[in-house]
Amino acid sequence: MIDRRKFIGRITAAGALSLVPRIVKSETIFSSATVDTNSLPVIISTWNHGLDANEEAIRVLNDGNSIVDAVEQGVWIPEADPKNMSVGLGGFPDREGIVTLDASIMGPDGNAGSVCFLENIVHPISVARLVMDKTPHVMLSGSGALQFALENGFKKENLLTPEAKKAWKKALLKHDYEPHPNWENEPNKFHDTIGLLGVDKNGNIAGACTTSGMGFKIRGRVGDSPIIGAGLFVDNEIGAATATGMGELVIKTVGSFLVVELMRNGRSPQEAVEEAVMRIVNKVPEHQKYQIGYIAVNKNGETGAYCLKPGFNYALYKNGTNSLIDSKSYYK
């Protein structure tokens, strides 16, 4: 005779197991045998400041350094450029006139590090890398991130340049407290976040993302750039993605992770970024007021780029040539 209690237990266990999704290894996961290294290395980054960043990244890589070194040192270029009003030194301040920085980095081994709401440090990407390499954490913020940076030899510097201060005072006079993407008024001069993705000759992938955020933002605002899976995501089996633009839209749709997962499930990089933009169009009602751009690369060095509105461009280093390319957009 069957014990009723044991029978119910067996049925319950079987039912629970049926709810657990089967883990199927996607056919799109690259093996060492399927990686086509003929077009590698590849470096792709956002905006025209990506041209110089790409050149530096490939130089570092060609000198025998790692792909993580390459993406980190590539974005050093815009971070240290006082004329770049959206990244590092010279970036637009918040409403209170203080420049705050966000950055993240991720390597082939799946490790990641980031900082947010960081002040007075020219190279937040390198602080993020120290978080990745030297701590058990992923993200440090605000005064804690600054303390960590100073303890590790970084020097405090004033990041507010005269030009950025002048723009901030003008915004105060206008009582213009609406955060502005940096390409709206002078698209040839001001740009946004730099996200840079790299694949080395062996198919190893890394990414970096760094920004001073939206100009004249509410103090304390943090965008998508330091959030792993939103502003940046790397999976060395598949590829990588990064975002630029109104970070709130990216956070709400976990954009960069979405792009990589779409690639995992068979989409090309171009198909993946287009679908991620469509996710924003379909899920975020206020998207028409803003701009978003995605770039992506897979393990074979195939790339994709797409944005909401015309105006986004990206830099691509491939087959020995570094080019600036206008992205396709959802709205024409």
Secondary structure, DSSP 8 states (H G I E B T S, - for coil): ---HHHHHHHHHHHHHHHHS------TTS--TTT--GGG--EEEEESTTHHHHHHHHHHHHHTT--HHHHHHHHHHHHHT-TT-TTSSTT----TTS---EEEEEE-TTS-EEEEEEE-S-S-HHHHHHHHHHHSS-SEEEHHHHHHHHHHTT--------HHHHHHHHHHHHTT--S-B-TTSS-TTT----EEEEEE-TT--EEEEEEE--SBT--TT---STTSBTTTEEEETTTEEEEEEE-HHHHHHHTHHHHHHHHHHTT--HHHHHHHHHHHHHHH-GGGGGS-EEEEEEETTS-EEEEESSTT-EEEEEETTEEEEEE-EES--
